[in-house]
Amino acid sequence: MTDAPKAPVRAWIGGGLLLILSVVLQMAQASAWGVGGAAFDASSVLLWLSRAALAASLLVFAFGWKGEGSVIARRPVGVIALVVLAFMPLTDLIWIAIPYEATPSDILLWPNYTLLAVWLAAAIIAVAAVARAGVIARPWNIAPAIGLAVVAGTGALLQVVGVSTGADGMGFGLLRLLNELVMILVPVLLGVLALVLGLRPAPPAEPTPVQVYPTVSE
């Protein structure tokens, strides 16, 4: 039995809008590369705004809004996983701390794969928590898990093809395009799903049975 919150669920609506906004800002960031010059890099501003929107979306989904709408029922493990995912973009500050004298092999040796492993572990825990919490109705509760599988699958396939055929092959170029498309479509579709579920009216409650006692005849 699920304890679904009443509609409209403002946390799901807000989280969905923020998730879609993060993708829109990311696409705008790609087209604004180099705009503004050294004094004001519009691309960097849009990039961090996109990451802020994504982080806010994950935090809203984790904690809900005014105590309602948490997609993981505020269970500690799920909350921690979503918070880790929300603050993962801040790990880019590591690159600022790394001295410029470091060689590319030194730079790529520990941060990239470690952070990728942390992100993947947190994402798996988060989607499992969403599926098991019972807040989102079936089958939509497994939508985040499906999205993660698609993203991870295309990313892994891209790496395998890149290692085996090189980055100059036609197949690699097509897979890279597919991977970029997946990275756009998956969060947008999840955001739209959150909006739809948040705006969908709650099913009418079943009437409570009333016990009728027979009259006592004298």
N, C-alpha and C positions, 0 to 999 in steps of 0.2 A: 504493500500500500504506500503510495507516494504522498508526501505532504507538499503539494504544489501550491505556490503562492497565488494570490488572486491577481487577475489581470485588470488593468494593464500593469506590467511589472516594470517600473521605472528603471531599475538597475539593468535589466536586459535591454531596454530601449537605449539608455545612455551608453551602455557598454558596446552595443552594436554600432551605434553612430560613431563612437570614438574609434572603433576598429576600422570602419570604412574610411573615416577621416585620415587615419594613419597611412592607409594605402594611397589615398588621393595626394597627400602631402609628399609621400615617397616618389610618386610619379612626377609631381611638379618639381621635386628636387633634382631629378634626372635631367629635366629640360632646362633647369636654371643654372647648370654648371658653369662657373666662371663669371656669372652675372654679378656686378657690383664691385669687382676688383678686390684688391687686397684689404682695403679698409672695411668693406662690408661684403662678405661672401654670402649671397642669397642662398646658394646651394647648401651651405653648412647650416644656416638657420632653418631651412625647410627640413633638413635631415633630422635635426634635433627636435623640431616640432613634431615630426612624424613619430619619432621614438617616444616622445612625451605622451602623445595621444595613445600609442600602443600600450605604454605602461599604465596610463590611467584606465584604459579599457580592461586590462587584466586585473587591476586592483578593484575595480567596480564589480567585475564578475566574481572575484574572490570574497569580498566583504559585503557585497550588496549595497543598497542605498537606504540609509536610516533603518538598518537592521533587517531589511527584507531583500530577497532576490539573489542571495548568494547561490551560485550554481553548484557549489560543493558543500552546501549546508554548513559552511564555516568549520568544517572538520580540519583539525590542525595540519595534517599532512598535506591536504590539498591546498590549504591557504599558503603554507610555506612554499610549495612548488610554484604556485602562481606568482607569489611575491618575488621569488628568485627569477622567474621569467621576465617579470616586469622591470627588474633592475639589471638584467643582463646587458642592455645597451651601455650602461655606465662602465662596463669593462673596457670600452675603447680608451678610457683614460690610462690604461696600462701602457698603450703605445706612446703616450706622452712621457711616461716615466722611464721608458727604455732609452738609454743613451744612443745618440746617433752613431757612435763608433761601433755599435754592435753590427755584426755581419748578418745578412739575410738568414743564414742557417741558424744563427743564435736566436734570432727573433722568432722564427717559425718553429723552433724546437719544442717550446713548452706552452706558449699562450694559446695558440689556435686550437690544437687538438684537445687540450684540457678544457677550454671554455666550450668547445663543441660537445664534449662528453657531458659536461655539467648541464648544458642547455637541453640535450637529448634526454638525459635522465629526469630532469625537472618536467619536461614536456610529457614524457610517458606517465609519470606520477600524476600530473595534472589531469590528463585526459581520462586516466583510469578513475580518478576521484570524481570527475564529472559523471562518468558512466555509472558509478556505484552509488552516488549520493541519492539518487531517486528524486531529485528536484525537477529535472527536465523529463518530460514524458518520452516514452519510447515511441519510435526508434531514434528520435532526435538526440537522445543522450549520448549516442555513439558517434555523432557527427564530428566532434573535435578529434576523436581517435582516427576516424577515416581521413580527415584532413591532414593529421600528422603523418599517417602512413603514406599518403600521396606525396607530401613534401619531402619526407625522409627518403622515400623510394626513388624519386626523380633525382634528388641530390646525390644519392649513392651511385645511381646509374651514371650520372654525369662524371663522377670521379673515376669510376671504373673505365669508362670509355676514354676519358682524358689520359689515363695512365697507359692504356693499351694501344691507342691509336694516335695520341698526341692532340694538342689543342688546335692544330691546323686542319684537321679532317672535317669533311662536310657533315659527317654524322655527329661529331662533337658540337658543331655549330647549331644543328637542329635541336639537339638535346639541351644545349644552353638556352636556346629560345624557349623551348618547352618548360624548362625549369623556371625561367623568369615569368612565364605566363602562369605557372602553378603558384608561384610566390605572390602573385597578384590576386588570382581567382579564389584561392582557398580562404584567405582572411575576409575577402569581400563576401563570399557566399556564407561564411559563418556569421558575419555581421548582419547580413540580410536575414538569416535564420533567427538570430537573436531578436531582431526587430519584429519579425512575424510572430514569434512565440510570445514576445512581450506584449504585443497588441492584441493577441487572440483572446477572445472572451473565455473566461474559465467555465468549465462544464457545470451545468446546474447541479446543485447538491441533491442527493437522494433524500426524499422525505423520510423523516424519522418515524418508524412505526409506533403507533399508539396502541397501548394495551387496553382493550375494551373488556371490562369485567361485567359478567352477567348480573342482572338485578336479582336481589335476594327476595324470593317470594315468601310472604308471610303465611 
